[in-house]
Amino acid sequence: IVAGLALVARLVADRSLECDFSRRSAYTYTTDAARLSDVEEEADVAGKLGLPASFTTDTDLPYPVLGAVRFDDQAQFHPRRFCLPLLASIPGDGSYVFQRSRVRDVDTDEVTTVSTADGSVRARHVVLATHLPFLDRGMFFAKSYPSRSYALAVETDRPPLGMYLSADQPTRSLRTAMDDRALIVGGEGHKVGHADDTRRCYEALETWTAEHFPGASVRHKWSAQDFIPVDGTPFVGPQLPGSNVLVATGFKKWGMSNGAAAALIMRDLVAGRDNEWMEAYDATRMGSTITSSSLFKENADAGKHLVGDRLASLRAEDASALAPGEGGIVELDGDRVAAFRDEQGELHAVSAVCRHLGCIVAFNQAERTWDCPCHGSRYTVDGCVIEGPSVADLGPHEVRST
């Protein structure tokens, strides 16, 4: 992570990237007396490891904390403004960028070929940096699980200038944006497809923000998706031993720094050089993953949804019960489908079976998407895939009655 941050800082400086990059202190804090010893221990261990960390009770938060681990010389930046100039610099000298070209398969039988709906590309090495790899050959869908989290951008008179993450539950993260004119409040994470009503996640964030930053006004809200590795360490490198298809996934919500570090590892792999982090991040590692209790817990949970949601769908209510703006697994013309009724009363119906491994999708009320509770694939209300590992759309269902 330290090397990843250094790479970002170097690119910003060398290329004069205007991406709101600024050095800040980062804090992991607690307001719970039961967690104070954990925070103190983390500060002690981090200091012994030579990290720029210390224990403190002094923050610029507008509410009291019992203690925090302070990491100095960290950074925040606008990721889109950072990436776009880098993207624009790629084409030329044999390099190309193809956008809106969904990759559907990678064939490694003879010549490695990347296949899309619009054509194919041959390569010596292929990097799958698609959140969760859409190829199932490395079984990464079984070694990590998908999580959604939520964020608000609010305007407040005096936003704290540090970057904050609570050790308490529910987790809250804070950082500024727009030249410190806005505060980003994050939290309310949950496994994809497991929330009864995702609108409540935004409501909980808004309630917490109003309590801790009185008078703050919400300007924007959004959600994000991350994949959490069962043993806590990202998977970076060949998807299988000896493979020339490389993967980078499982960044555990630290994608900006871990992603940059992963790029350094894959650069060395492609160039045939050693990298001191390869062993720790090894995507083919087995010991720490198969012995993790999380592996059994998360896969048992996916199996429960694969079977249990199918049984639950047998008791689906009739599509006529859906009010405008509502979606769910319903019975329509004798079939059980995923259906959404828009504000004009029109019914949008698609197959309820995820195209990855066949789990039943769930309706995400806040984002108005169909989300797979097993491995995190997501689709629009009309069934178009917008998040892997699925690469195919949900099958359409002809609506004959409403």
Contacts in CASP RR format, 6 or more apart in sequence:
PFRMAT RR
TARGET T0000
AUTHOR 0000-0000-0000
METHOD contacts of the structure
MODEL  1
IVAGLALVARLVADRSLECDFSRRSAYTYTTDAARLSDVEEEADVAGKLG
LPASFTTDTDLPYPVLGAVRFDDQAQFHPRRFCLPLLASIPGDGSYVFQR
SRVRDVDTDEVTTVSTADGSVRARHVVLATHLPFLDRGMFFAKSYPSRSY
ALAVETDRPPLGMYLSADQPTRSLRTAMDDRALIVGGEGHKVGHADDTRR
CYEALETWTAEHFPGASVRHKWSAQDFIPVDGTPFVGPQLPGSNVLVATG
FKKWGMSNGAAAALIMRDLVAGRDNEWMEAYDATRMGSTITSSSLFKENA
DAGKHLVGDRLASLRAEDASALAPGEGGIVELDGDRVAAFRDEQGELHAV
SAVCRHLGCIVAFNQAERTWDCPCHGSRYTVDGCVIEGPSVADLGPHEVR
ST
1 254 0 8 1.000
1 257 0 8 1.000
1 258 0 8 1.000
1 261 0 8 1.000
3 260 0 8 1.000
3 261 0 8 1.000
3 264 0 8 1.000
3 277 0 8 1.000
4 257 0 8 1.000
4 258 0 8 1.000
4 259 0 8 1.000
4 260 0 8 1.000
4 261 0 8 1.000
4 264 0 8 1.000
5 74 0 8 1.000
5 75 0 8 1.000
5 257 0 8 1.000
5 260 0 8 1.000
7 260 0 8 1.000
7 261 0 8 1.000
7 263 0 8 1.000
7 264 0 8 1.000
8 21 0 8 1.000
8 75 0 8 1.000
8 77 0 8 1.000
8 82 0 8 1.000
8 256 0 8 1.000
8 257 0 8 1.000
8 260 0 8 1.000
9 21 0 8 1.000
9 75 0 8 1.000
11 17 0 8 1.000
11 82 0 8 1.000
11 86 0 8 1.000
12 19 0 8 1.000
12 21 0 8 1.000
12 77 0 8 1.000
12 82 0 8 1.000
15 85 0 8 1.000
15 86 0 8 1.000
15 89 0 8 1.000
17 81 0 8 1.000
17 82 0 8 1.000
17 85 0 8 1.000
17 86 0 8 1.000
18 81 0 8 1.000
19 77 0 8 1.000
19 78 0 8 1.000
19 79 0 8 1.000
19 81 0 8 1.000
19 82 0 8 1.000
20 76 0 8 1.000
20 77 0 8 1.000
20 78 0 8 1.000
20 81 0 8 1.000
20 177 0 8 1.000
20 178 0 8 1.000
20 179 0 8 1.000
21 75 0 8 1.000
21 76 0 8 1.000
21 77 0 8 1.000
21 82 0 8 1.000
22 75 0 8 1.000
22 76 0 8 1.000
22 77 0 8 1.000
23 73 0 8 1.000
23 74 0 8 1.000
23 75 0 8 1.000
24 74 0 8 1.000
24 75 0 8 1.000
24 76 0 8 1.000
24 161 0 8 1.000
24 162 0 8 1.000
24 163 0 8 1.000
24 175 0 8 1.000
25 70 0 8 1.000
25 71 0 8 1.000
25 72 0 8 1.000
25 73 0 8 1.000
25 74 0 8 1.000
25 162 0 8 1.000
25 163 0 8 1.000
26 70 0 8 1.000
26 71 0 8 1.000
26 74 0 8 1.000
26 162 0 8 1.000
26 163 0 8 1.000
26 164 0 8 1.000
26 165 0 8 1.000
27 56 0 8 1.000
27 59 0 8 1.000
27 68 0 8 1.000
27 69 0 8 1.000
27 70 0 8 1.000
27 71 0 8 1.000
27 162 0 8 1.000
27 163 0 8 1.000
27 164 0 8 1.000
27 165 0 8 1.000
28 39 0 8 1.000
28 42 0 8 1.000
28 68 0 8 1.000
28 69 0 8 1.000
28 164 0 8 1.000
28 165 0 8 1.000
28 166 0 8 1.000
28 167 0 8 1.000
29 39 0 8 1.000
29 59 0 8 1.000
29 61 0 8 1.000
29 65 0 8 1.000
29 67 0 8 1.000
29 68 0 8 1.000
29 69 0 8 1.000
29 164 0 8 1.000
29 165 0 8 1.000
29 166 0 8 1.000
29 167 0 8 1.000
30 36 0 8 1.000
30 38 0 8 1.000
30 39 0 8 1.000
30 65 0 8 1.000
30 66 0 8 1.000
30 67 0 8 1.000
30 68 0 8 1.000
30 166 0 8 1.000
30 167 0 8 1.000
30 168 0 8 1.000
31 63 0 8 1.000
31 64 0 8 1.000
31 65 0 8 1.000
31 66 0 8 1.000
31 166 0 8 1.000
31 168 0 8 1.000
32 66 0 8 1.000
32 167 0 8 1.000
32 168 0 8 1.000
33 66 0 8 1.000
35 167 0 8 1.000
35 168 0 8 1.000
36 66 0 8 1.000
36 67 0 8 1.000
38 167 0 8 1.000
39 55 0 8 1.000
39 66 0 8 1.000
39 67 0 8 1.000
39 68 0 8 1.000
39 69 0 8 1.000
39 167 0 8 1.000
40 55 0 8 1.000
40 67 0 8 1.000
42 53 0 8 1.000
42 69 0 8 1.000
43 53 0 8 1.000
43 54 0 8 1.000
43 55 0 8 1.000
43 69 0 8 1.000
43 70 0 8 1.000
44 55 0 8 1.000
46 53 0 8 1.000
46 69 0 8 1.000
46 71 0 8 1.000
47 53 0 8 1.000
47 54 0 8 1.000
51 71 0 8 1.000
52 71 0 8 1.000
52 72 0 8 1.000
52 73 0 8 1.000
53 69 0 8 1.000
53 70 0 8 1.000
53 71 0 8 1.000
53 72 0 8 1.000
54 69 0 8 1.000
54 70 0 8 1.000
54 72 0 8 1.000
55 67 0 8 1.000
55 68 0 8 1.000
55 69 0 8 1.000
55 70 0 8 1.000
56 67 0 8 1.000
56 68 0 8 1.000
56 69 0 8 1.000
56 70 0 8 1.000
57 65 0 8 1.000
57 66 0 8 1.000
57 67 0 8 1.000
57 68 0 8 1.000
59 65 0 8 1.000
59 68 0 8 1.000
59 160 0 8 1.000
59 162 0 8 1.000
59 164 0 8 1.000
60 160 0 8 1.000
60 161 0 8 1.000
60 162 0 8 1.000
61 160 0 8 1.000
61 164 0 8 1.000
61 174 0 8 1.000
62 158 0 8 1.000
62 160 0 8 1.000
62 212 0 8 1.000
62 213 0 8 1.000
63 212 0 8 1.000
74 163 0 8 1.000
76 163 0 8 1.000
76 175 0 8 1.000
76 176 0 8 1.000
77 256 0 8 1.000
78 177 0 8 1.000
79 256 0 8 1.000
87 97 0 8 1.000
90 96 0 8 1.000
90 97 0 8 1.000
91 97 0 8 1.000
98 116 0 8 1.000
98 121 0 8 1.000
101 116 0 8 1.000
101 117 0 8 1.000
101 118 0 8 1.000
101 119 0 8 1.000
102 116 0 8 1.000
102 117 0 8 1.000
102 391 0 8 1.000
103 114 0 8 1.000
103 115 0 8 1.000
103 116 0 8 1.000
103 130 0 8 1.000
103 134 0 8 1.000
103 391 0 8 1.000
104 115 0 8 1.000
104 116 0 8 1.000
104 117 0 8 1.000
104 391 0 8 1.000
104 392 0 8 1.000
105 114 0 8 1.000
105 115 0 8 1.000
105 135 0 8 1.000
105 391 0 8 1.000
106 112 0 8 1.000
106 113 0 8 1.000
106 114 0 8 1.000
106 115 0 8 1.000
106 126 0 8 1.000
106 128 0 8 1.000
106 135 0 8 1.000
106 245 0 8 1.000
107 113 0 8 1.000
107 115 0 8 1.000
108 243 0 8 1.000
108 244 0 8 1.000
108 245 0 8 1.000
111 122 0 8 1.000
112 122 0 8 1.000
112 123 0 8 1.000
112 124 0 8 1.000
112 125 0 8 1.000
112 126 0 8 1.000
112 244 0 8 1.000
112 245 0 8 1.000
113 120 0 8 1.000
113 121 0 8 1.000
113 122 0 8 1.000
114 120 0 8 1.000
114 121 0 8 1.000
114 122 0 8 1.000
114 123 0 8 1.000
114 126 0 8 1.000
124 244 0 8 1.000
125 244 0 8 1.000
125 245 0 8 1.000
125 246 0 8 1.000
125 269 0 8 1.000
125 270 0 8 1.000
126 244 0 8 1.000
126 245 0 8 1.000
126 246 0 8 1.000
127 245 0 8 1.000
127 246 0 8 1.000
127 247 0 8 1.000
127 248 0 8 1.000
127 266 0 8 1.000
128 134 0 8 1.000
128 135 0 8 1.000
128 239 0 8 1.000
128 245 0 8 1.000
128 246 0 8 1.000
128 247 0 8 1.000
128 248 0 8 1.000
128 249 0 8 1.000
129 247 0 8 1.000
129 248 0 8 1.000
129 249 0 8 1.000
129 262 0 8 1.000
130 249 0 8 1.000
130 388 0 8 1.000
131 225 0 8 1.000
131 226 0 8 1.000
131 227 0 8 1.000
131 249 0 8 1.000
131 387 0 8 1.000
131 388 0 8 1.000
132 140 0 8 1.000
132 141 0 8 1.000
132 144 0 8 1.000
132 146 0 8 1.000
132 227 0 8 1.000
132 249 0 8 1.000
132 250 0 8 1.000
132 375 0 8 1.000
132 376 0 8 1.000
132 388 0 8 1.000
132 389 0 8 1.000
133 140 0 8 1.000
133 239 0 8 1.000
133 247 0 8 1.000
133 249 0 8 1.000
133 389 0 8 1.000
134 388 0 8 1.000
134 389 0 8 1.000
134 390 0 8 1.000
134 391 0 8 1.000
135 239 0 8 1.000
135 245 0 8 1.000
136 389 0 8 1.000
137 239 0 8 1.000
137 240 0 8 1.000
137 243 0 8 1.000
137 245 0 8 1.000
138 239 0 8 1.000
138 240 0 8 1.000
138 247 0 8 1.000
138 283 0 8 1.000
138 284 0 8 1.000
140 227 0 8 1.000
140 235 0 8 1.000
140 239 0 8 1.000
140 247 0 8 1.000
140 249 0 8 1.000
140 250 0 8 1.000
140 283 0 8 1.000
141 356 0 8 1.000
141 357 0 8 1.000
141 375 0 8 1.000
141 389 0 8 1.000
142 295 0 8 1.000
142 298 0 8 1.000
142 299 0 8 1.000
142 302 0 8 1.000
143 229 0 8 1.000
143 230 0 8 1.000
143 235 0 8 1.000
143 289 0 8 1.000
143 295 0 8 1.000
144 227 0 8 1.000
144 228 0 8 1.000
144 229 0 8 1.000
144 230 0 8 1.000
144 235 0 8 1.000
144 249 0 8 1.000
144 250 0 8 1.000
144 298 0 8 1.000
145 191 0 8 1.000
145 227 0 8 1.000
145 228 0 8 1.000
145 230 0 8 1.000
145 294 0 8 1.000
145 298 0 8 1.000
145 301 0 8 1.000
145 302 0 8 1.000
145 375 0 8 1.000
146 191 0 8 1.000
146 192 0 8 1.000
146 225 0 8 1.000
146 226 0 8 1.000
146 227 0 8 1.000
146 228 0 8 1.000
146 375 0 8 1.000
146 376 0 8 1.000
147 189 0 8 1.000
147 190 0 8 1.000
147 191 0 8 1.000
147 192 0 8 1.000
147 225 0 8 1.000
147 226 0 8 1.000
147 227 0 8 1.000
147 228 0 8 1.000
147 253 0 8 1.000
148 189 0 8 1.000
148 190 0 8 1.000
148 191 0 8 1.000
148 192 0 8 1.000
148 193 0 8 1.000
148 195 0 8 1.000
148 198 0 8 1.000
148 223 0 8 1.000
148 224 0 8 1.000
148 225 0 8 1.000
148 371 0 8 1.000
149 186 0 8 1.000
149 187 0 8 1.000
149 188 0 8 1.000
149 189 0 8 1.000
149 190 0 8 1.000
149 223 0 8 1.000
149 224 0 8 1.000
149 226 0 8 1.000
149 253 0 8 1.000
150 186 0 8 1.000
150 187 0 8 1.000
150 188 0 8 1.000
150 189 0 8 1.000
150 198 0 8 1.000
150 201 0 8 1.000
150 202 0 8 1.000
150 205 0 8 1.000
150 221 0 8 1.000
150 222 0 8 1.000
150 223 0 8 1.000
150 224 0 8 1.000
151 184 0 8 1.000
151 185 0 8 1.000
151 186 0 8 1.000
151 187 0 8 1.000
151 205 0 8 1.000
151 221 0 8 1.000
151 222 0 8 1.000
151 223 0 8 1.000
151 224 0 8 1.000
152 184 0 8 1.000
152 185 0 8 1.000
152 186 0 8 1.000
152 202 0 8 1.000
152 205 0 8 1.000
152 206 0 8 1.000
152 209 0 8 1.000
152 218 0 8 1.000
152 220 0 8 1.000
152 221 0 8 1.000
153 177 0 8 1.000
153 182 0 8 1.000
153 183 0 8 1.000
153 184 0 8 1.000
153 218 0 8 1.000
153 219 0 8 1.000
153 220 0 8 1.000
153 221 0 8 1.000
154 182 0 8 1.000
154 183 0 8 1.000
154 184 0 8 1.000
154 185 0 8 1.000
154 209 0 8 1.000
154 213 0 8 1.000
154 216 0 8 1.000
154 217 0 8 1.000
154 218 0 8 1.000
154 219 0 8 1.000
155 181 0 8 1.000
155 182 0 8 1.000
155 183 0 8 1.000
155 216 0 8 1.000
155 217 0 8 1.000
155 219 0 8 1.000
156 183 0 8 1.000
156 213 0 8 1.000
156 215 0 8 1.000
156 216 0 8 1.000
156 217 0 8 1.000
157 215 0 8 1.000
159 176 0 8 1.000
159 180 0 8 1.000
159 181 0 8 1.000
159 182 0 8 1.000
159 183 0 8 1.000
159 213 0 8 1.000
160 174 0 8 1.000
160 176 0 8 1.000
160 183 0 8 1.000
161 176 0 8 1.000
161 180 0 8 1.000
162 174 0 8 1.000
162 175 0 8 1.000
162 176 0 8 1.000
163 173 0 8 1.000
163 174 0 8 1.000
163 175 0 8 1.000
164 172 0 8 1.000
164 173 0 8 1.000
164 174 0 8 1.000
164 175 0 8 1.000
165 171 0 8 1.000
165 172 0 8 1.000
165 173 0 8 1.000
165 174 0 8 1.000
166 172 0 8 1.000
166 173 0 8 1.000
170 187 0 8 1.000
170 188 0 8 1.000
170 189 0 8 1.000
170 204 0 8 1.000
171 187 0 8 1.000
171 189 0 8 1.000
172 185 0 8 1.000
172 186 0 8 1.000
172 187 0 8 1.000
172 208 0 8 1.000
173 184 0 8 1.000
173 185 0 8 1.000
173 186 0 8 1.000
173 187 0 8 1.000
174 183 0 8 1.000
174 184 0 8 1.000
174 185 0 8 1.000
174 186 0 8 1.000
175 183 0 8 1.000
175 184 0 8 1.000
176 182 0 8 1.000
176 183 0 8 1.000
176 184 0 8 1.000
177 183 0 8 1.000
177 184 0 8 1.000
182 219 0 8 1.000
183 213 0 8 1.000
183 216 0 8 1.000
185 205 0 8 1.000
185 208 0 8 1.000
185 209 0 8 1.000
186 205 0 8 1.000
187 201 0 8 1.000
187 205 0 8 1.000
188 201 0 8 1.000
188 202 0 8 1.000
188 204 0 8 1.000
188 205 0 8 1.000
189 201 0 8 1.000
190 201 0 8 1.000
191 301 0 8 1.000
191 373 0 8 1.000
192 225 0 8 1.000
192 371 0 8 1.000
192 372 0 8 1.000
192 373 0 8 1.000
192 376 0 8 1.000
192 378 0 8 1.000
193 362 0 8 1.000
193 364 0 8 1.000
193 371 0 8 1.000
193 372 0 8 1.000
193 373 0 8 1.000
193 376 0 8 1.000
194 362 0 8 1.000
194 373 0 8 1.000
195 201 0 8 1.000
195 364 0 8 1.000
197 365 0 8 1.000
197 366 0 8 1.000
198 223 0 8 1.000
198 364 0 8 1.000
198 365 0 8 1.000
198 366 0 8 1.000
198 367 0 8 1.000
199 365 0 8 1.000
199 366 0 8 1.000
201 223 0 8 1.000
201 366 0 8 1.000
202 221 0 8 1.000
202 366 0 8 1.000
205 221 0 8 1.000
206 218 0 8 1.000
209 216 0 8 1.000
209 218 0 8 1.000
210 216 0 8 1.000
223 366 0 8 1.000
223 367 0 8 1.000
225 376 0 8 1.000
225 378 0 8 1.000
225 387 0 8 1.000
226 250 0 8 1.000
226 251 0 8 1.000
226 252 0 8 1.000
226 253 0 8 1.000
226 255 0 8 1.000
227 249 0 8 1.000
227 250 0 8 1.000
227 251 0 8 1.000
227 252 0 8 1.000
228 250 0 8 1.000
228 252 0 8 1.000
228 253 0 8 1.000
229 235 0 8 1.000
229 249 0 8 1.000
229 250 0 8 1.000
229 252 0 8 1.000
229 289 0 8 1.000
230 289 0 8 1.000
230 292 0 8 1.000
230 294 0 8 1.000
230 295 0 8 1.000
230 298 0 8 1.000
231 288 0 8 1.000
231 289 0 8 1.000
231 292 0 8 1.000
231 294 0 8 1.000
231 295 0 8 1.000
232 252 0 8 1.000
233 280 0 8 1.000
233 281 0 8 1.000
233 288 0 8 1.000
234 248 0 8 1.000
234 249 0 8 1.000
234 250 0 8 1.000
234 251 0 8 1.000
234 252 0 8 1.000
234 258 0 8 1.000
234 259 0 8 1.000
234 262 0 8 1.000
234 281 0 8 1.000
235 247 0 8 1.000
235 248 0 8 1.000
235 249 0 8 1.000
235 250 0 8 1.000
235 281 0 8 1.000
235 282 0 8 1.000
235 283 0 8 1.000
235 285 0 8 1.000
236 246 0 8 1.000
236 247 0 8 1.000
236 248 0 8 1.000
236 261 0 8 1.000
236 262 0 8 1.000
236 265 0 8 1.000
236 266 0 8 1.000
236 277 0 8 1.000
236 278 0 8 1.000
236 281 0 8 1.000
236 282 0 8 1.000
236 283 0 8 1.000
237 246 0 8 1.000
237 247 0 8 1.000
237 248 0 8 1.000
237 265 0 8 1.000
237 266 0 8 1.000
237 269 0 8 1.000
237 278 0 8 1.000
237 281 0 8 1.000
237 282 0 8 1.000
237 283 0 8 1.000
237 284 0 8 1.000
238 244 0 8 1.000
238 245 0 8 1.000
238 246 0 8 1.000
238 247 0 8 1.000
238 269 0 8 1.000
238 283 0 8 1.000
238 284 0 8 1.000
239 245 0 8 1.000
239 246 0 8 1.000
239 247 0 8 1.000
239 283 0 8 1.000
239 284 0 8 1.000
240 284 0 8 1.000
241 284 0 8 1.000
246 266 0 8 1.000
246 269 0 8 1.000
246 270 0 8 1.000
246 283 0 8 1.000
247 283 0 8 1.000
248 259 0 8 1.000
248 262 0 8 1.000
248 263 0 8 1.000
248 266 0 8 1.000
249 283 0 8 1.000
250 258 0 8 1.000
251 258 0 8 1.000
251 259 0 8 1.000
251 262 0 8 1.000
252 258 0 8 1.000
261 277 0 8 1.000
262 281 0 8 1.000
264 275 0 8 1.000
264 277 0 8 1.000
265 275 0 8 1.000
265 277 0 8 1.000
265 278 0 8 1.000
265 281 0 8 1.000
268 274 0 8 1.000
268 275 0 8 1.000
268 278 0 8 1.000
269 275 0 8 1.000
269 278 0 8 1.000
289 295 0 8 1.000
302 359 0 8 1.000
302 373 0 8 1.000
302 374 0 8 1.000
302 375 0 8 1.000
303 374 0 8 1.000
305 359 0 8 1.000
305 360 0 8 1.000
305 373 0 8 1.000
305 374 0 8 1.000
306 357 0 8 1.000
306 358 0 8 1.000
306 359 0 8 1.000
306 374 0 8 1.000
309 359 0 8 1.000
309 360 0 8 1.000
309 362 0 8 1.000
309 373 0 8 1.000
310 360 0 8 1.000
312 329 0 8 1.000
312 360 0 8 1.000
313 329 0 8 1.000
313 336 0 8 1.000
313 352 0 8 1.000
313 360 0 8 1.000
314 336 0 8 1.000
316 329 0 8 1.000
316 330 0 8 1.000
316 331 0 8 1.000
316 336 0 8 1.000
317 330 0 8 1.000
317 331 0 8 1.000
318 330 0 8 1.000
318 331 0 8 1.000
318 332 0 8 1.000
319 330 0 8 1.000
319 331 0 8 1.000
319 332 0 8 1.000
319 337 0 8 1.000
319 339 0 8 1.000
319 341 0 8 1.000
319 347 0 8 1.000
319 349 0 8 1.000
319 401 0 8 1.000
319 402 0 8 1.000
320 402 0 8 1.000
321 330 0 8 1.000
322 328 0 8 1.000
322 330 0 8 1.000
322 339 0 8 1.000
322 340 0 8 1.000
322 341 0 8 1.000
322 347 0 8 1.000
323 341 0 8 1.000
324 341 0 8 1.000
324 342 0 8 1.000
324 343 0 8 1.000
324 344 0 8 1.000
324 345 0 8 1.000
325 340 0 8 1.000
325 341 0 8 1.000
325 342 0 8 1.000
325 343 0 8 1.000
325 368 0 8 1.000
326 340 0 8 1.000
326 341 0 8 1.000
326 365 0 8 1.000
327 338 0 8 1.000
327 339 0 8 1.000
327 340 0 8 1.000
327 341 0 8 1.000
327 363 0 8 1.000
327 365 0 8 1.000
327 381 0 8 1.000
328 338 0 8 1.000
328 339 0 8 1.000
328 340 0 8 1.000
328 362 0 8 1.000
328 363 0 8 1.000
329 336 0 8 1.000
329 337 0 8 1.000
329 338 0 8 1.000
329 339 0 8 1.000
329 352 0 8 1.000
329 360 0 8 1.000
329 361 0 8 1.000
329 362 0 8 1.000
329 363 0 8 1.000
330 336 0 8 1.000
330 337 0 8 1.000
330 339 0 8 1.000
331 337 0 8 1.000
332 339 0 8 1.000
332 347 0 8 1.000
332 349 0 8 1.000
332 397 0 8 1.000
332 399 0 8 1.000
332 401 0 8 1.000
333 399 0 8 1.000
333 400 0 8 1.000
333 401 0 8 1.000
335 397 0 8 1.000
336 352 0 8 1.000
337 349 0 8 1.000
337 350 0 8 1.000
337 351 0 8 1.000
337 352 0 8 1.000
337 397 0 8 1.000
338 349 0 8 1.000
338 350 0 8 1.000
338 351 0 8 1.000
338 352 0 8 1.000
338 361 0 8 1.000
338 363 0 8 1.000
338 370 0 8 1.000
338 383 0 8 1.000
338 394 0 8 1.000
339 347 0 8 1.000
339 348 0 8 1.000
339 349 0 8 1.000
339 350 0 8 1.000
339 397 0 8 1.000
340 347 0 8 1.000
340 348 0 8 1.000
340 349 0 8 1.000
340 363 0 8 1.000
340 368 0 8 1.000
340 381 0 8 1.000
341 347 0 8 1.000
341 348 0 8 1.000
342 348 0 8 1.000
342 381 0 8 1.000
345 402 0 8 1.000
346 402 0 8 1.000
347 399 0 8 1.000
347 402 0 8 1.000
348 381 0 8 1.000
348 382 0 8 1.000
348 399 0 8 1.000
349 396 0 8 1.000
349 397 0 8 1.000
349 398 0 8 1.000
349 399 0 8 1.000
350 370 0 8 1.000
350 379 0 8 1.000
350 381 0 8 1.000
350 382 0 8 1.000
350 383 0 8 1.000
350 393 0 8 1.000
350 394 0 8 1.000
350 395 0 8 1.000
350 396 0 8 1.000
350 397 0 8 1.000
351 394 0 8 1.000
351 395 0 8 1.000
351 396 0 8 1.000
351 397 0 8 1.000
352 360 0 8 1.000
352 361 0 8 1.000
352 370 0 8 1.000
352 394 0 8 1.000
353 359 0 8 1.000
353 360 0 8 1.000
353 361 0 8 1.000
353 394 0 8 1.000
354 360 0 8 1.000
354 361 0 8 1.000
354 372 0 8 1.000
354 374 0 8 1.000
354 375 0 8 1.000
354 377 0 8 1.000
354 390 0 8 1.000
354 394 0 8 1.000
355 377 0 8 1.000
355 385 0 8 1.000
355 390 0 8 1.000
355 391 0 8 1.000
355 392 0 8 1.000
355 393 0 8 1.000
355 394 0 8 1.000
355 395 0 8 1.000
356 372 0 8 1.000
356 374 0 8 1.000
356 375 0 8 1.000
356 377 0 8 1.000
356 388 0 8 1.000
356 389 0 8 1.000
356 390 0 8 1.000
357 374 0 8 1.000
357 375 0 8 1.000
358 374 0 8 1.000
359 372 0 8 1.000
359 373 0 8 1.000
359 374 0 8 1.000
359 375 0 8 1.000
360 373 0 8 1.000
361 370 0 8 1.000
361 371 0 8 1.000
361 372 0 8 1.000
361 373 0 8 1.000
361 377 0 8 1.000
361 379 0 8 1.000
361 394 0 8 1.000
362 370 0 8 1.000
362 371 0 8 1.000
362 372 0 8 1.000
362 373 0 8 1.000
363 369 0 8 1.000
363 370 0 8 1.000
363 371 0 8 1.000
364 370 0 8 1.000
364 371 0 8 1.000
364 378 0 8 1.000
368 381 0 8 1.000
369 378 0 8 1.000
369 379 0 8 1.000
369 380 0 8 1.000
369 381 0 8 1.000
369 386 0 8 1.000
370 378 0 8 1.000
370 379 0 8 1.000
370 380 0 8 1.000
370 381 0 8 1.000
370 383 0 8 1.000
370 394 0 8 1.000
371 377 0 8 1.000
371 378 0 8 1.000
371 379 0 8 1.000
372 378 0 8 1.000
372 390 0 8 1.000
375 389 0 8 1.000
376 387 0 8 1.000
376 388 0 8 1.000
376 389 0 8 1.000
377 385 0 8 1.000
377 387 0 8 1.000
377 388 0 8 1.000
377 389 0 8 1.000
377 390 0 8 1.000
378 385 0 8 1.000
378 386 0 8 1.000
378 387 0 8 1.000
378 388 0 8 1.000
379 385 0 8 1.000
379 386 0 8 1.000
379 390 0 8 1.000
379 393 0 8 1.000
379 394 0 8 1.000
380 386 0 8 1.000
382 396 0 8 1.000
383 393 0 8 1.000
383 394 0 8 1.000
383 395 0 8 1.000
383 396 0 8 1.000
384 393 0 8 1.000
385 391 0 8 1.000
385 392 0 8 1.000
385 393 0 8 1.000
385 394 0 8 1.000
END
